[in-house]
Amino acid sequence: HTLAGFQQEFERLAEAIASGTAVAQGVYPKDFKLTQLTLQPGVVYDTTPRGIKFGDVLVDAGAQYTTGDTVVVEFQSAHPKNDLLTMCDFAVVQRRIEGDRFEDVAGDRDPQLTFNWQRVKGAESKAVLRWNTKDAQPGEYRLVHRGVSKAFWFGRKTPFEGVSRIFRVS
C-alpha cells in the first residue's frame, strides 16, 4: 500500500501549502548506521603501477567527436568505497566557457554519463567514463574523474582528480 500512503501524504502537504498552514515535522526514523552489521570487508588499500599516479589518464579522449558519438576515457583509480562522495560526483563532463574556465554540464547522476569502476589486479583499479554526446551542444569539453585513495600504511585517505584532454564536439 505504498502508493496509497504517498498519495495521502502528498495530498496533506498540498493542502497545507495551498492554505499556507504549517505542517508538523513528525518523527525522524531511527539512524541504524552505527549498529548495522556488514559481512563485506572494507578496503584494505589502493595501489598504482610504478610511474603512474591516481587520476592519471590511461586511455584518453580523441580530439574530435560528432554529436551522438560516445567518448570513452580510462583513469587510474581507487576503490569508490573509500569515500562515496555523497555531495560530489565521481565523473563529470565539463564544457569550456572561455580560456581556462569550464562549467559542469553532466555528472554521474546523468544517464548520458556512466562511471564504471574495475579492479585490474591486486589493489590496482581503473575507472572507465563513457559519455554519450547525443544532447551535447557544439563546443570544447573534457571529462573529469574524482576519487579518494587509501594508503597501505596507516590507511590515510587522499583525494585525487584526473582530467582528460580537451576535445571538440561538433
C-alpha positions as CSV (number, residue, x, y, z in Angstrom):
1,H,0.0,0.0,0.0
2,T,2.9,2.3,-0.6
3,L,1.3,4.3,-3.4
4,A,-1.8,5.0,-1.3
5,G,0.4,6.2,1.6
6,F,2.3,8.5,-0.7
7,Q,-0.9,9.9,-2.2
8,Q,-2.3,10.5,1.3
9,E,0.8,12.4,2.4
10,F,1.2,14.4,-0.8
11,E,-2.5,15.4,-0.6
12,R,-2.0,16.5,3.0
13,L,1.1,18.5,2.1
14,A,-0.5,20.1,-1.0
15,E,-3.5,21.2,1.1
16,A,-1.1,22.8,3.7
17,I,0.9,24.6,1.0
18,A,-2.3,25.9,-0.7
19,S,-3.8,27.1,2.6
20,G,-0.4,28.4,4.0
21,T,-0.7,26.4,7.2
22,A,2.3,24.9,9.0
23,V,2.9,21.2,8.9
24,A,4.2,19.3,12.0
25,Q,7.7,18.0,11.5
26,G,6.9,14.5,12.6
27,V,9.2,11.8,13.8
28,Y,12.6,11.0,12.2
29,P,13.3,7.4,11.5
30,K,16.0,5.9,13.7
31,D,19.5,6.0,12.3
32,F,21.0,2.5,12.3
33,K,24.4,3.4,10.7
34,L,26.3,2.6,13.8
35,T,24.5,-0.6,14.7
36,Q,24.3,-2.3,11.4
37,L,26.5,-5.4,10.8
38,T,28.1,-5.9,7.4
39,L,30.0,-9.0,6.3
40,Q,31.6,-7.2,3.4
41,P,35.2,-6.4,4.2
42,G,36.4,-2.8,3.9
43,V,39.0,-1.5,1.5
44,V,42.5,-2.5,2.7
45,Y,44.5,-0.2,0.4
46,D,44.9,1.0,-3.1
47,T,47.9,1.0,-5.3
48,T,49.1,2.1,-8.8
49,P,51.6,0.7,-11.2
50,R,55.1,2.2,-10.9
51,G,55.3,5.7,-12.5
52,I,51.5,6.2,-12.5
53,K,49.5,8.3,-10.0
54,F,45.9,8.1,-9.0
55,G,43.9,10.2,-11.5
56,D,46.3,9.7,-14.4
57,V,44.7,9.1,-17.8
58,L,45.2,5.6,-19.1
59,V,43.2,5.9,-22.3
60,D,42.5,9.5,-23.4
61,A,39.7,11.0,-25.4
62,G,40.1,11.6,-29.1
63,A,40.5,15.2,-30.4
64,Q,37.2,15.4,-32.3
65,Y,33.7,13.9,-31.9
66,T,30.3,14.3,-33.7
67,T,27.1,14.8,-31.7
68,G,25.8,11.3,-30.9
69,D,29.3,9.7,-30.5
70,T,30.4,8.1,-27.3
71,V,33.5,9.5,-25.6
72,V,35.4,6.8,-23.5
73,V,38.2,7.8,-21.1
74,E,40.0,5.5,-18.6
75,F,41.7,6.8,-15.4
76,Q,43.9,5.2,-12.8
77,S,41.6,5.0,-9.9
78,A,41.0,3.8,-6.3
79,H,38.1,1.9,-4.7
80,P,34.9,4.0,-4.6
81,K,34.1,2.7,-1.1
82,N,37.0,4.8,0.3
83,D,34.6,7.8,0.1
84,L,31.2,7.7,-1.5
85,L,31.4,11.4,-2.5
86,T,27.8,11.8,-1.5
87,M,27.8,15.6,-2.3
88,C,30.1,15.3,-5.3
89,D,30.5,13.2,-8.5
90,F,33.0,10.5,-9.4
91,A,32.6,11.5,-13.0
92,V,31.9,15.0,-14.6
93,V,31.6,16.4,-18.1
94,Q,32.9,20.0,-18.3
95,R,32.3,22.4,-21.1
96,R,34.8,25.2,-21.8
97,I,33.3,28.6,-21.2
98,E,36.3,30.7,-22.2
99,G,40.1,30.4,-21.8
100,D,40.8,28.1,-18.9
101,R,37.3,28.3,-17.4
102,F,35.0,25.3,-17.5
103,E,31.5,24.6,-16.3
104,D,30.0,21.2,-15.3
105,V,27.3,20.1,-17.7
106,A,26.8,16.5,-16.6
107,G,27.6,14.3,-13.6
108,D,27.5,10.6,-12.8
109,R,23.8,11.1,-11.9
110,D,23.0,11.9,-15.6
111,P,22.1,8.9,-17.9
112,Q,24.4,10.1,-20.7
113,L,27.5,9.7,-18.4
114,T,28.4,6.4,-16.8
115,F,31.1,5.7,-14.3
116,N,32.4,2.1,-14.2
117,W,34.9,1.1,-11.6
118,Q,37.0,-2.0,-12.4
119,R,39.6,-3.9,-10.4
120,V,42.6,-4.5,-12.6
121,K,44.8,-6.7,-10.4
122,G,45.6,-6.9,-6.7
123,A,44.9,-3.4,-5.3
124,E,45.1,-1.7,-8.6
125,S,41.9,-0.4,-10.3
126,K,40.7,1.9,-13.1
127,A,37.6,4.0,-13.8
128,V,36.0,4.0,-17.2
129,L,34.0,7.1,-18.0
130,R,31.6,6.9,-21.0
131,W,29.7,10.0,-22.2
132,N,27.1,9.8,-24.9
133,T,27.2,13.2,-26.7
134,K,23.7,12.9,-28.1
135,D,22.4,16.0,-26.2
136,A,25.7,18.0,-26.3
137,Q,25.9,21.4,-27.8
138,P,28.9,22.0,-30.1
139,G,31.9,23.1,-28.2
140,E,35.0,22.0,-26.3
141,Y,34.7,19.5,-23.5
142,R,36.7,17.4,-21.0
143,L,36.0,14.5,-18.7
144,V,37.0,14.7,-15.0
145,H,37.3,11.8,-12.6
146,R,37.4,12.3,-8.8
147,G,38.1,9.8,-6.1
148,V,39.9,9.1,-2.8
149,S,42.8,6.6,-2.5
150,K,43.7,4.7,0.7
151,A,47.3,4.2,1.6
152,F,48.7,0.9,2.8
153,W,50.4,2.3,5.8
154,F,48.0,3.7,8.4
155,G,45.2,3.8,5.9
156,R,45.5,7.5,5.2
157,K,42.9,8.7,2.6
158,T,43.9,11.2,-0.1
159,P,41.6,12.8,-2.6
160,F,42.7,12.9,-6.3
161,E,41.4,14.2,-9.6
162,G,42.1,13.3,-13.2
163,V,41.3,15.3,-16.3
164,S,41.1,14.2,-19.9
165,R,42.4,16.1,-22.8
166,I,40.2,18.8,-24.2
167,F,38.2,17.6,-27.2
168,R,35.7,19.2,-29.6
169,V,32.1,18.1,-30.2
170,S,30.5,19.3,-33.4
